Amino acid sequence: MAAITQQQAEETRRRYVEAWNDTMVDLWCEQIALLKVIDTGALYDSVQALSTRADGRIVDITFESAFLRYGLYQDYGTGKEVYRGNSGDIGRDKVRTRRRWYSRKYWSSVMRLKDFMQQNLGDEFVGIVSDAWKRL
């Protein structure tokens, strides 16, 4: 385990988080193409990286994703052939099928981010303890 300075650890976390956020945009666009939900392109064009809010040391991070709600309708398998307030039996076959919006790749990426943060914060802690020990 390599001891790193606090500044090095923070810079590494900042770069990783920014790259991860960019990758998420690519992943969502890929998912839209994979599900073939590009009728007008509005959903595809709505995917955007939003600002990442983090404390000064980047140990507490909040991510947001922005895309049209249509993607969630894909996940539930609902759409415009089912009107609001229906009784559940609309008298015809269901045309839409459920297409998973949240992919395994997305979940895997979130887990990789968790693992990176764990390792990076651990390395920073070792550096802090090492510096403190040297001062004794």
ROSE-4610 file (N, C-alpha, C; in Angstrom, 1 decimal, always signed):
// ROSE-4610
residu = [M/M/M/A/A/A/A/A/A/I/I/I/T/T/T/Q/Q/Q/Q/Q/Q/Q/Q/Q/A/A/A/E/E/E/E/E/E/T/T/T/R/R/R/R/R/R/R/R/R/Y/Y/Y/V/V/V/E/E/E/A/A/A/W/W/W/N/N/N/D/D/D/T/T/T/M/M/M/V/V/V/D/D/D/L/L/L/W/W/W/C/C/C/E/E/E/Q/Q/Q/I/I/I/A/A/A/L/L/L/L/L/L/K/K/K/V/V/V/I/I/I/D/D/D/T/T/T/G/G/G/A/A/A/L/L/L/Y/Y/Y/D/D/D/S/S/S/V/V/V/Q/Q/Q/A/A/A/L/L/L/S/S/S/T/T/T/R/R/R/A/A/A/D/D/D/G/G/G/R/R/R/I/I/I/V/V/V/D/D/D/I/I/I/T/T/T/F/F/F/E/E/E/S/S/S/A/A/A/F/F/F/L/L/L/R/R/R/Y/Y/Y/G/G/G/L/L/L/Y/Y/Y/Q/Q/Q/D/D/D/Y/Y/Y/G/G/G/T/T/T/G/G/G/K/K/K/E/E/E/V/V/V/Y/Y/Y/R/R/R/G/G/G/N/N/N/S/S/S/G/G/G/D/D/D/I/I/I/G/G/G/R/R/R/D/D/D/K/K/K/V/V/V/R/R/R/T/T/T/R/R/R/R/R/R/R/R/R/W/W/W/Y/Y/Y/S/S/S/R/R/R/K/K/K/Y/Y/Y/W/W/W/S/S/S/S/S/S/V/V/V/M/M/M/R/R/R/L/L/L/K/K/K/D/D/D/F/F/F/M/M/M/Q/Q/Q/Q/Q/Q/N/N/N/L/L/L/G/G/G/D/D/D/E/E/E/F/F/F/V/V/V/G/G/G/I/I/I/V/V/V/S/S/S/D/D/D/A/A/A/W/W/W/K/K/K/R/R/R/L/L/L]
num = [1/1/1/2/2/2/3/3/3/4/4/4/5/5/5/6/6/6/7/7/7/8/8/8/9/9/9/10/10/10/11/11/11/12/12/12/13/13/13/14/14/14/15/15/15/16/16/16/17/17/17/18/18/18/19/19/19/20/20/20/21/21/21/22/22/22/23/23/23/24/24/24/25/25/25/26/26/26/27/27/27/28/28/28/29/29/29/30/30/30/31/31/31/32/32/32/33/33/33/34/34/34/35/35/35/36/36/36/37/37/37/38/38/38/39/39/39/40/40/40/41/41/41/42/42/42/43/43/43/44/44/44/45/45/45/46/46/46/47/47/47/48/48/48/49/49/49/50/50/50/51/51/51/52/52/52/53/53/53/54/54/54/55/55/55/56/56/56/57/57/57/58/58/58/59/59/59/60/60/60/61/61/61/62/62/62/63/63/63/64/64/64/65/65/65/66/66/66/67/67/67/68/68/68/69/69/69/70/70/70/71/71/71/72/72/72/73/73/73/74/74/74/75/75/75/76/76/76/77/77/77/78/78/78/79/79/79/80/80/80/81/81/81/82/82/82/83/83/83/84/84/84/85/85/85/86/86/86/87/87/87/88/88/88/89/89/89/90/90/90/91/91/91/92/92/92/93/93/93/94/94/94/95/95/95/96/96/96/97/97/97/98/98/98/99/99/99/100/100/100/101/101/101/102/102/102/103/103/103/104/104/104/105/105/105/106/106/106/107/107/107/108/108/108/109/109/109/110/110/110/111/111/111/112/112/112/113/113/113/114/114/114/115/115/115/116/116/116/117/117/117/118/118/118/119/119/119/120/120/120/121/121/121/122/122/122/123/123/123/124/124/124/125/125/125/126/126/126/127/127/127/128/128/128/129/129/129/130/130/130/131/131/131/132/132/132/133/133/133/134/134/134/135/135/135/136/136/136]
x = [+0.8/+0.0/+0.9/+0.7/+1.5/+1.0/+1.8/+1.4/+1.4/+0.4/+0.3/-0.2/+0.1/-0.2/-1.7/-2.2/-3.6/-4.0/-3.1/-3.3/-3.3/-2.4/-2.4/-3.7/-4.1/-5.3/-6.5/-6.6/-7.8/-7.8/-6.6/-6.5/-6.9/-6.4/-6.7/-8.2/-8.8/-10.3/-11.1/-10.6/-11.3/-11.3/-10.1/-9.9/-10.8/-10.8/-11.5/-13.0/-13.5/-14.9/-15.4/-14.6/-14.9/-15.0/-14.0/-14.0/-15.2/-15.5/-16.6/-17.9/-18.1/-19.3/-19.4/-18.3/-18.3/-18.7/-18.2/-18.4/-19.9/-20.5/-22.0/-22.8/-22.4/-23.2/-23.1/-21.9/-21.7/-22.5/-22.5/-23.2/-24.7/-25.3/-26.7/-27.1/-26.2/-26.5/-26.4/-25.4/-25.3/-26.6/-27.1/-28.3/-29.5/-29.6/-30.7/-30.6/-29.4/-29.3/-29.5/-29.1/-29.3/-30.7/-31.5/-32.9/-33.7/-33.1/-33.7/-34.9/-34.6/-35.7/-35.2/-34.9/-34.5/-35.5/-36.7/-37.7/-37.4/-37.4/-37.2/-35.8/-35.1/-33.8/-33.8/-35.0/-35.2/-34.6/-34.9/-34.3/-32.8/-32.3/-30.8/-30.2/-30.8/-30.2/-30.4/-31.2/-31.5/-30.5/-29.7/-28.7/-27.6/-27.3/-26.3/-25.6/-24.3/-23.6/-23.9/-24.4/-24.7/-23.5/-23.5/-22.3/-22.3/-21.1/-20.9/-20.7/-21.5/-21.3/-20.5/-19.4/-18.5/-18.0/-17.7/-17.1/-15.7/-15.0/-13.7/-12.7/-12.8/-11.8/-12.3/-13.5/-14.1/-14.1/-14.7/-15.0/-16.5/-17.3/-18.7/-19.2/-19.7/-20.0/-21.5/-22.2/-23.5/-23.6/-24.1/-24.3/-25.8/-26.0/-27.4/-27.3/-28.3/-28.5/-29.7/-29.6/-30.7/-31.0/-32.3/-32.8/-34.3/-34.9/-36.4/-37.0/-38.1/-38.8/-39.1/-39.1/-39.4/-38.6/-37.3/-36.5/-37.1/-37.7/-38.3/-39.6/-40.3/-41.4/-41.0/-39.8/-39.3/-39.1/-38.5/-38.2/-39.5/-40.6/-41.8/-42.7/-42.3/-43.1/-44.4/-44.5/-45.8/-45.6/-46.6/-46.5/-47.9/-47.9/-49.1/-50.3/-50.2/-51.4/-52.3/-51.7/-52.4/-52.7/-53.9/-54.3/-54.3/-54.2/-54.2/-55.6/-55.6/-56.8/-57.5/-56.9/-57.6/-57.8/-58.7/-59.0/-58.1/-57.1/-56.2/-56.4/-57.7/-58.0/-58.5/-57.6/-57.9/-58.6/-58.8/-59.5/-58.7/-57.4/-56.6/-55.3/-54.6/-53.3/-52.3/-51.4/-50.4/-49.3/-49.0/-48.1/-46.6/-46.5/-45.1/-44.6/-43.3/-42.6/-41.6/-41.4/-40.4/-39.0/-38.3/-36.9/-36.1/-35.2/-34.5/-33.7/-34.0/-33.3/-32.0/-32.0/-30.8/-30.1/-28.9/-28.2/-27.2/-26.7/-25.7/-24.4/-24.1/-22.9/-23.0/-24.2/-24.4/-24.0/-24.6/-24.4/-23.0/-22.3/-20.9/-20.1/-20.4/-19.7/-19.8/-21.0/-21.2/-20.3/-20.3/-19.5/-18.0/-17.5/-16.1/-15.8/-16.7/-16.5/-16.3/-17.2/-17.1/-15.8/-15.4/-14.1/-12.9/-13.0/-11.9/-11.8/-13.0/-13.0/-12.4/-12.8/-12.3/-10.8/-10.3/-8.8/-8.1/-8.6/-7.9/-8.0/-9.1/-9.2/-8.3/-8.2/-7.3/-5.8/-5.4/-4.1/-3.8/-4.7/-4.5/-4.4/-5.2/-5.1/-3.7/-3.2/-1.8/-0.8/-1.0/+0.0/-0.1/-1.3/-1.4/-0.8/-1.0/-0.4/+1.1/+1.6/+3.0/+3.7/+3.0/+3.6/+3.6/+2.5/+2.4/+3.5/+3.8/+4.8/+6.2/+6.4/+7.7/+8.0/+7.0/+7.1/+7.4/+7.1/+7.3/+8.7]
y = [-1.2/+0.0/+1.2/+2.1/+3.3/+4.4/+5.1/+6.3/+7.5/+8.2/+9.4/+10.6/+11.8/+13.0/+13.2/+14.1/+14.4/+15.1/+16.0/+16.7/+15.7/+14.7/+13.8/+12.9/+12.5/+11.7/+12.5/+13.8/+14.6/+14.8/+15.1/+15.3/+14.0/+12.9/+11.6/+11.3/+11.6/+11.4/+12.3/+13.6/+14.6/+14.1/+13.7/+13.2/+12.0/+11.1/+9.8/+10.1/+10.9/+11.3/+12.0/+12.9/+13.6/+12.6/+11.7/+10.7/+9.7/+9.4/+8.5/+9.1/+10.4/+11.1/+11.1/+11.4/+11.4/+10.0/+8.9/+7.6/+7.3/+7.8/+7.5/+8.1/+9.3/+9.8/+8.9/+8.4/+7.4/+6.2/+5.7/+4.5/+4.6/+5.8/+6.0/+6.1/+6.8/+6.9/+5.5/+4.7/+3.3/+2.5/+2.7/+2.0/+2.4/+3.6/+4.1/+3.5/+3.5/+2.9/+1.4/+0.7/-0.7/-1.1/-0.3/-0.5/+0.0/+0.7/+1.2/+2.1/+3.1/+4.0/+5.4/+5.4/+6.7/+7.1/+7.2/+7.6/+9.0/+10.0/+11.4/+11.9/+11.1/+11.5/+12.4/+12.7/+13.6/+13.0/+11.7/+11.0/+10.9/+10.6/+10.5/+11.8/+12.9/+14.2/+14.8/+14.2/+14.7/+14.2/+13.2/+12.7/+13.8/+14.1/+15.1/+14.8/+15.2/+15.1/+16.4/+16.2/+17.3/+17.5/+18.7/+18.9/+17.9/+17.6/+16.7/+17.6/+17.4/+18.1/+17.2/+17.8/+17.1/+18.1/+17.5/+18.4/+18.7/+19.6/+20.0/+18.9/+17.9/+16.8/+15.7/+15.8/+14.8/+13.4/+13.4/+12.2/+11.9/+12.9/+12.8/+13.3/+12.4/+12.8/+12.5/+13.5/+13.3/+13.4/+12.4/+12.4/+12.6/+13.2/+13.2/+12.9/+12.2/+12.0/+12.7/+13.2/+13.9/+13.3/+12.9/+12.4/+12.4/+12.4/+12.5/+11.3/+11.4/+10.3/+9.1/+9.3/+8.3/+7.0/+7.2/+6.0/+5.2/+5.8/+5.0/+4.3/+4.9/+4.2/+3.0/+3.1/+1.9/+0.7/+1.1/+0.1/-0.6/+0.2/-0.3/-1.0/-0.7/-1.3/-0.6/+0.7/+1.4/+2.4/+3.0/+4.0/+4.6/+5.3/+6.0/+5.2/+3.9/+3.2/+2.9/+3.2/+3.0/+4.4/+4.8/+6.2/+6.2/+7.4/+7.6/+7.4/+6.8/+6.5/+5.3/+4.5/+3.3/+2.3/+1.4/+0.4/-0.8/-0.8/-1.9/-2.9/-3.0/-3.8/-2.8/-2.6/-1.6/-2.3/-3.6/-4.3/-4.6/-4.6/-5.0/-5.5/-6.1/-6.7/-5.6/-5.9/-4.9/-5.0/-3.8/-3.8/-3.6/-2.9/-2.6/-3.7/-3.9/-4.9/-4.1/-4.7/-4.1/-4.2/-3.0/-3.0/-2.4/-3.1/-2.7/-1.4/-0.4/+0.9/+0.9/+0.4/+0.3/-0.9/-0.8/-2.0/-2.5/-3.7/-4.3/-3.4/-2.9/-2.0/-0.8/-0.2/+0.9/+0.5/-0.6/-1.1/-1.4/-2.0/-2.4/-1.1/-0.1/+1.2/+1.8/+1.8/+2.3/+1.6/+0.2/-0.6/-0.3/-0.1/+0.3/+1.6/+2.6/+3.8/+3.7/+2.8/+2.6/+1.9/+1.0/+0.3/+1.3/+2.2/+3.1/+4.1/+4.6/+5.5/+4.8/+3.6/+2.8/+2.7/+2.4/+2.2/+3.5/+4.6/+5.9/+6.5/+6.4/+7.0/+6.2/+4.9/+4.1/+4.4/+4.7/+5.1/+6.4/+7.3/+8.7/+8.5/+7.7/+7.5/+6.9/+6.0/+5.4/+6.6/+7.5/+8.6/+9.5/+9.7/+10.6/+10.0/+8.7/+8.0/+8.0/+7.7/+7.7/+9.0/+10.1/+11.4/+11.7/+11.3/+11.5/+10.8/+9.5/+8.7/+9.3/+9.8/+10.4/+11.6/+12.3/+13.5/+13.2/+12.0/+11.6/+11.4]
z = [+0.0/+0.0/+0.0/-0.9/-1.1/-0.2/+0.5/+1.3/+0.3/+0.3/-0.6/+0.3/-0.2/+0.5/+0.4/+1.2/+1.2/-0.1/-0.6/-1.9/-3.0/-3.0/-4.1/-4.1/-3.0/-2.9/-3.3/-2.9/-3.3/-4.8/-5.4/-6.9/-7.6/-7.1/-7.8/-7.7/-6.6/-6.4/-7.4/-7.4/-8.3/-9.8/-10.2/-11.6/-11.9/-10.9/-11.1/-11.2/-10.3/-10.2/-11.5/-12.0/-13.3/-14.4/-14.5/-15.6/-15.4/-14.2/-13.9/-14.4/-14.1/-14.5/-16.0/-16.8/-18.2/-18.8/-18.1/-18.5/-18.3/-17.3/-17.1/-18.2/-18.7/-19.9/-21.1/-21.3/-22.4/-22.2/-21.0/-20.6/-20.9/-20.4/-20.6/-22.1/-22.9/-24.3/-25.0/-24.5/-25.1/-24.7/-23.5/-23.1/-23.9/-24.2/-25.0/-26.4/-27.0/-28.3/-28.3/-27.2/-27.1/-27.0/-26.3/-26.1/-27.3/-28.2/-29.4/-29.1/-28.3/-27.9/-28.4/-29.7/-30.4/-31.5/-31.1/-32.1/-32.6/-31.7/-32.1/-31.7/-30.8/-30.4/-29.1/-28.7/-27.5/-26.2/-26.0/-24.9/-24.9/-26.1/-26.3/-26.0/-26.5/-26.4/-25.0/-24.2/-22.9/-21.8/-22.1/-21.2/-21.0/-19.8/-19.6/-18.2/-18.2/-16.9/-16.1/-14.9/-14.1/-13.1/-12.5/-11.6/-10.5/-10.1/-9.0/-7.7/-6.8/-5.5/-4.6/-4.1/-3.2/-2.2/-1.0/+0.0/-0.5/+0.2/-0.2/-0.4/+0.4/+0.3/-0.6/-1.1/-2.0/-1.3/-0.1/+0.5/+0.6/+0.4/+0.3/-1.0/-1.9/-3.2/-3.5/-4.2/-4.7/-6.2/-6.9/-8.3/-8.7/-9.8/-10.3/-11.8/-12.2/-13.7/-14.2/-15.4/-15.9/-17.3/-17.4/-18.7/-18.6/-19.8/-19.8/-19.1/-18.5/-17.8/-18.7/-20.0/-20.9/-20.6/-20.2/-19.9/-18.8/-17.8/-16.7/-17.2/-18.1/-18.7/-19.5/-20.1/-20.8/-19.8/-18.6/-17.6/-17.1/-17.0/-16.5/-17.6/-18.8/-19.9/-20.1/-19.8/-20.0/-21.1/-21.6/-22.6/-23.0/-24.1/-24.5/-24.8/-25.1/-25.3/-24.1/-22.9/-21.6/-21.1/-21.1/-20.6/-19.1/-18.6/-17.1/-16.6/-15.4/-14.7/-15.2/-16.0/-16.5/-15.3/-15.6/-14.5/-14.5/-15.4/-15.4/-16.6/-17.0/-18.2/-19.3/-20.2/-21.3/-22.5/-22.4/-23.5/-24.7/-24.6/-25.8/-25.3/-26.2/-25.8/-25.5/-24.5/-24.2/-25.3/-25.9/-27.0/-26.5/-25.4/-24.9/-24.1/-24.2/-23.3/-22.4/-21.3/-20.4/-20.9/-20.9/-21.3/-20.2/-19.6/-18.5/-18.7/-18.0/-18.1/-17.3/-16.1/-15.3/-15.6/-16.2/-16.7/-15.6/-15.9/-15.1/-15.2/-16.3/-16.5/-15.6/-15.4/-14.5/-13.1/-12.7/-11.3/-11.1/-12.1/-12.0/-11.8/-12.6/-12.5/-11.1/-10.6/-9.2/-8.2/-8.3/-7.4/-7.6/-8.8/-9.1/-8.4/-8.5/-7.9/-6.4/-5.8/-4.3/-4.0/-4.8/-4.5/-4.6/-5.6/-5.8/-4.6/-4.2/-3.1/-1.8/-1.6/-0.4/-0.5/-1.6/-1.7/-1.6/-2.3/-2.2/-0.8/-0.2/+1.2/+2.1/+1.9/+2.8/+2.5/+1.3/+1.0/+1.6/+1.6/+2.2/+3.7/+4.3/+5.8/+6.1/+5.4/+5.6/+5.5/+4.5/+4.4/+5.6/+6.1/+7.3/+8.5/+8.7/+9.9/+9.7/+8.5/+8.3/+8.6/+8.1/+8.4/+9.9/+10.6/+12.1/+12.8/+12.3/+13.0/+12.8/+11.6/+11.3/+12.2/+12.6/+13.4/+14.9/+15.3/+16.7/+17.1]
